Amino acid sequence: MKKLLASVLGATMALTMLAAPIVSNAEFGRSYDAMYGQPTIDGTAEALWDMVEWTQVDKPYDGSDAADYPGASLRMKFLWDETNLYFLADVTDSDVNYDNDIVEIYLDEDNCKAGEYQEDDSQSRFFKDGAPASGGTNTKADISEAVGVDTAGGWVIEGKIPWNNAMKVGQAVGFELMYNIGDSDADFAQAFRWNADTGNGDPAPWQSTEAWGVMNLNPAPEAEALEGNAVALWDFGESDCGIKDFNVMDIALNGDYATFTASGPDPYGYIDMNVADVSAMQWAKIRVRNTSAVKAIELFAKTDGDGHALSGPECTHLYMLPDTANWNTYIIYLPNANIYTSTNVKGTALDAWNWQGALSQIRLDAMWNEGDGGTSNESIDIDYIAFFGSKADAEAFRAGQDNNTQVEFESSTDLPAFMAAAAEAAPAAEAAAPAAEAAPAAAPVAAAAPATPAAAAQTGDTAAIAVLAAVAAIGCAVVIGKKH
């Protein structure tokens, strides 16, 4: 199985049992390792949650056996960043009592476990639909997001709890969990704890912090080593790379590459990612066979920059030659590609790269055409899309497969010079085509003077395709490698 987004895979969380008890009657002495990461709060567990393991909330308050209550259970996962704790709660409950089936999360941010609640100690309570429940000790009033979704045997809650203080890697947090269970016959049937052993003398979590366990705030896992120093890699063929929420776009895996087919306008899907600083992804490299009339692969990046949703300013086009039966390789400088795409195609002028901060998701439009729509039944073959910190790393990646390689948007100007010159370059390239066939090593087109945004806007999307055709016709570096 080929690697999928290896930047998010690697070390997973280990749930450890400490030999020495934290308090006199805390039988388990539990500790949980939360990994750094920012999930999307929508009630659906994206790939980011696979970094951490579940922990069971399974100690009945009266010291009895959890197996005596087979109809109810709670397991949870946790991620974190400097401002929020993120949680995923998976509840099984065969007898729902909305007002009394409550998931509870307890935090002691300085891990002092002083007993009596202090300013940084809190109890947060959630109903099955994610709504906050009142009535706790130091209950947080500023829980900004939590979403509950019904499942076949219960429900899932995904949410976040803001820290009182800025948190950092390496901190230990006092930590406790509880599931308060009601049923159709009574408002209270049972309550499961995570660490506090109230059945054997520990104080209840809402009364005291002393019997809580510990949460360790760990860094994001290190990236798995990838060929060619890729920061992230979508290697299609054996894997769909985790694409979800398809819109009028189908994918067929062909062993070494994938065929994407549009069944209507605006085909796309989403791929979850976890890149702590998107500035590490300066370059993209793609290998495609585009027998259709579409012009670009379109990427929308979801980052934690202010207001950076999946919209026009986050869009970046990876341009391709249309209507070709050959495999072609493209290396794209993403900052300038983003500026060009937003300014000239999406109608929002940019003067700087709009991908900022931590990257959590990319929307992949495998085939873009005029009007943000892919033509129905058009298809494109994609071998891989890879991301790199430098052009040299991109060039080295699978160099033996490179076919008709073009480099896009390399100019250091805000909008690449060749975009402004494309209309003039295309006729010259057409005239030079026979000579290029005779002399494949001919020099590439000389760079024109730096373009202004206004000048580049006049050439628009058509210019991008024209200049790709011009460069290909005059003669780019060609290394014959594996053929599909």
Secondary structure, 3 states (H helix, E strand, C coil): CCCECHHHCCCCCCCEECCCCCCCCCCCCEEEEEEECCCCCCCCCCHHHHHCCCEEECEECCCCCHHHCCCEEEEEEEEECCCEEEEEEEEEECCCCCCCCEEEEEEECCCCCCCCCCCCEEEEEECCCCCECCCCCCCCCCCCEEEEEECCCEEEEEEEEECCCCCCCCCEEEEEEEEEECCCCCCCCEEEECCCCHHHCCCCCCCCCCCCEEEEEECCCCCCCCHHHCCEEEECCCCCCCCEEEECEEEEECCCCEEEEECCCCCEEEEEEEECCHHHCCEEEEEEECCCCCCEEEEEEEECCCCCCCCHHHEEEEECCCCCCCCEEEEEEHHHHHHHHHHHHHCCCCCCCCCCCCEEEEEEEEEECHHHCCCCCCEEEEEEEEEECCHHHHHHCCHHHCCCCEEECCCCCCCCHHHHHHHHHHHHHHHHHHHHHHCCCCCCCCCCCCCCHHHHHHHHHHHHHHHHHHHHHHCCCCCCCCCC
